[in-house]
């Protein structure tokens, strides 16, 4: 049987504060954009699941503020920023719609 799980090292390295901000804020902004589109599409279809996307947007906006604070702090203290970010992709069978 083939492997249905895959682990990928998405980000790994030591970055200047500016580079870290670019990498992390780009990822977060893309996720915010994705959930914004999802939310709008679900609202058009009058689907209640739009609340999940809206909640995720709020979480991502908080994460964005944390990243900004840490990057500014790193810059002010002349630190580098170490980032390790892994993702796990799992294949699962779809639930049948009845």
C-alpha positions in Angstrom: 0.0 0.0 0.0 1.3 3.5 -0.8 2.1 6.0 1.9 -0.9 8.3 2.6 1.1 10.7 4.8 3.8 13.0 3.7 5.9 15.3 5.9 7.5 18.3 4.2 9.9 20.8 5.6 8.4 24.0 4.3 10.7 26.5 5.9 14.1 25.8 7.5 16.8 28.3 8.1 18.2 31.4 9.8 17.0 34.7 8.4 17.6 38.4 8.8 14.6 40.1 10.4 13.6 41.5 7.0 13.8 38.1 5.3 11.9 36.5 8.2 9.1 39.1 7.9 8.9 38.6 4.1 8.7 34.8 4.4 6.3 34.6 7.4 4.0 37.5 6.5 3.7 36.3 2.9 2.5 32.9 4.1 0.1 34.4 6.6 -1.3 36.9 4.1 -1.9 34.1 1.6 -3.8 32.1 4.2 -5.9 35.1 5.1 -6.7 35.7 1.4 -7.6 32.0 1.0 -10.0 32.1 4.0 -11.5 35.4 2.9 -12.4 33.9 -0.5 -13.7 30.7 1.2 -15.8 32.8 3.5 -17.3 34.9 0.7 -18.0 31.8 -1.4 -19.7 30.1 1.6 -21.8 33.2 2.4 -23.0 33.4 -1.2 -24.2 29.8 -0.9 -25.8 30.6 2.5 -23.6 28.0 4.2 -23.0 28.2 8.0 -19.4 27.0 7.7 -18.3 30.5 6.8 -17.9 31.1 10.5 -15.0 28.6 10.6 -13.1 30.6 7.9 -13.9 33.9 9.7 -12.6 32.5 13.0 -9.4 31.3 11.2 -8.9 34.8 9.7 -9.0 36.2 13.2 -6.4 33.7 14.4 -4.2 34.4 11.5 -4.4 38.2 12.1 -3.3 37.6 15.7 -0.4 35.5 14.4 0.5 38.3 12.0 0.8 40.8 14.9 3.0 38.4 16.9 5.3 37.9 13.9 5.5 41.7 13.4 6.4 42.2 17.1 9.0 39.5 17.0 10.6 40.7 13.8 10.8 44.3 15.1 12.3 43.0 18.4 14.9 41.0 16.5 15.8 44.0 14.4 16.1 46.2 17.4 18.3 43.7 19.3 20.4 42.8 16.2 19.2 39.2 16.3 18.7 36.7 13.5 15.4 34.7 13.2 15.5 31.0 13.1 12.4 29.4 11.5 11.4 25.8 11.2 8.1 25.0 9.7 6.9 21.5 8.7 3.6 20.5 7.2 2.0 17.1 7.1 -0.2 16.1 4.2 -2.6 13.2 4.7 -4.8 11.6 2.1 -8.2 10.4 3.4 -11.2 9.1 1.7 -14.0 11.6 1.2 -17.2 11.2 3.2 -20.1 10.4 0.9 -22.8 13.0 0.6 -26.2 11.5 1.2 
